[in-house]
Amino acid sequence: MTATRVLIADDHPMVRRALREALVESFGAGFELLEAGSIDGVRESLLRDRVDVLMLDLSMPGMEGTLSLISLRAEFPSVPILVVSAIEEPRIVRQAMDFGASGFLFKSAPFGTIAEAVSAVLAGDLWFPEASVANLTASDAEVAGRISELTPQQRRVLVLLAQGKLNKEIAFE
């Protein structure tokens, strides 16, 4: 039987360790845990290894917040992404949902919630804090909805625009 592979992506070693301990405590030896401390490390791992779920911090080196989520979804559409973030703003939770995340977990969540969220995402379900998603304004939902309808290539262009790239640079990439 193949172990479930979880990629924990956070630039803080203590956070990665805490997530690792929570998963080991909840699931035991049935999990193989991989780690990355930057978006480049995430991409390298996803290209090299089979990953069953990515636990992704939105604030680490190379990340452009939820915009990086768009590009990761386009590059690795089969890997479910569970965002793990200290940001507890409903707008960010909704953007993550609309940009393809399978779940959103606050770093302030108790250990038991971590296992619950990972289990749900591994089962193919969505896992989002209901209170955060319910507090969205209509305009937030409309903008996120429009972006979620873009093709992968259009999303890539959007990310490059948000990074401040010039038209020539975007065309080259």
N, C-alpha and C positions, 0 to 999 in steps of 0.2 A: 504494500500500500504506500502510495506517495504522500509525503508530508505536505500539509498546507503551508504555502510560502507567503509570508507577510513581509512587505518592505516598509520599514519605519523610516520616514524621511523628516528629520528635524535637525536644525543646526546646533541644538543644545544637547550635549551628551547626557546630561541628567534627565532630560525629558525622554530621550530614546531609551534610557535605562528603565525609567519608570514604566513606560509603555511595554517594554520587553517583560518586566517583572509581572505586570498586570496580565499579560497574555499567557505567560508560563504558569502563573498561579491559577488562571481560569481554565486553560486548555491542556496543560501538561506538555508532554513530549511530542504531541502530534503536530506541532508547528515548527517550521524552520523560519527563523527570523533573520532578515537581512536589514542592513542599515545604510542610510545615506545622509550626508550633512549639507547637501546643496542640490540645486536643480540639475546640475551636470551629473552629479552622482546618481540621482534618480534615473536620468535618461540612460546612463551607462548600465545600471543594474537592470532596467527594463529591457534593454537590448540584449543583454547577456543571459539573464535568468528568466525562468518561468516564474511569474508572480501572480498569486491568487487574489491579493488585495494590497493596495497601496494606501498607507496611512500617511497623509501629506500635510505638513505645516505650510501655511500660506506665506509666512514671513521668515524666509531663510535666504542665504546668498543665491542670487540669480533669479529669484522668484519675482514675478510682477503681480502678486496677489492672485485674484481670480482670473486674470488674463492668462497667466501661466497654466491655469487649469484648462482653459480652452485649448491651448496648444498641446498639452498632454493628452487630452481626450482625442484630438485629431491624430496624434502620432501613435497612441496606444489604446485604440477604442475598446479592446476586449478586457482591459484591466480595470476592475472597479476601484474607485477612489473614495476613500473615507477621509475627509478633511478633518484635521485635528488642529484646533486653533484657540489662541487666547482671545481672539476677537469675538465678542458676543453680540454683534450688531445684526439685527434681523435682515438688513439690506444685504450684508455679506453672505449670510446663510442662504438667502434666496438666490443670490447670484451664483453661489456654488451649486445649488440645486439646478438652476436653469442652464448652467454651463457644463453639466454632465456629471457632477459628483453623485455618488451613490449614498452618501451620508455626510453628516457634519457633527463632530463631537467637540464639545468645549473642553479645554484643558483643565478646567475646574471641576469636571465631572468625576464622580466617585469611581473607584476601580471596577465595580460591578457593571457600571454603565459602559465601560470600555468593552468588556466581553460581550455585552448585549448588542452593542453597535456593530462590532466585528462579525458576530454570528449572523446578524440580520443581513449585512452586506454580502457575506459569503453565501448565504442562502438565496441571493438574488433579489433581496428586498431593499427598499430604501429606508434610511434611518436618519430622520431630521428632528431637531427639537421643535415640538409643535408650537410652543409659545412664541418662538422666534419667527417662524414662518407665518403665524397668524397676525403678527403686528406689522406687516408690510403695507405700504401705501400702494395705491393703484398704479401710480406712475413708476415706482420701482419695479413692480411686476411686469408692466408693459415694456419697459426698456429691456429687462432681462429676457422676456419672452421673445422680443425681436432678435436679440443676439443669439438666442438658442436656435433660431430658425436658419442661421447662416450656414453655408456649406463649410467643410473643414478648411478649404483654401481661403474663403472669405474671412473666417476666424483668424487664420494666420496673418492675413493682411491687417486685420483690426489690431492684433497684438503688436505688429511692427509699427503701425501708426501710433499706438499708445506709448511705444518706446521712443517716439520722436524721430523715427527714421524718415529720411527724405524719400521722395517718390522714386528717384534713381536707385536708392539703396533697396527699397521694397521690390522694385522690378528685378534687380540683380538677384535678390534672395528668392 
